[in-house]
Amino acid sequence: MKTQGLNLFIVDDNKLMVTTLKQYLQNRFGLDIRISTFNDGDSCLAKVDKDTNVVILDYFMEGKNGLEVLKSIKVINPKTEVIMLSNNENMALAIETFRAGAIDYVVKGSNSWSKISKLVNHIVTAPIRLMVDEFRISKYMAIFLTTFITMGIVVVIALQFVKR
């Protein structure tokens, strides 16, 4: 699956979990996805900008907790999609993160990576769904147009380098 250069951050103080989740997502979405990993909220916040598309964010970390980091991410870039990831099944905590702007709250467990993969896929395919829903064109035409436009952009960029 092509992701058209999605910028995704994984933030968790469990280094093994971060490494394994990164590998899982790269295997699922290919190398076009740009994944940056962080072991604390402050280092993540230092890199969040207008091009940050998705952040998978652990709730319980050393220093700032995930809710504080989530709120700061939304100040820096309100369009960044944040998926909270936690061992805590507390519904009040989940609701609090939704109110702060998280798109989902995933409880760590046997199906958590599959759920994260589905959420990232949903974000990646949003332009196609938008074209289908808003412009009433077929799904296949939307995929074609998205691919055609992406290839056009790549050609224009490549031509800029050739001219130099």
Helices and strands as residue ranges (DSSP letters): E 7-11, H 15-29, E 34-38, H 41-45, E 54-58, H 66-76, E 81-86, H 91-99, E 102-107, H 112-124, H 126-135, H 139-163
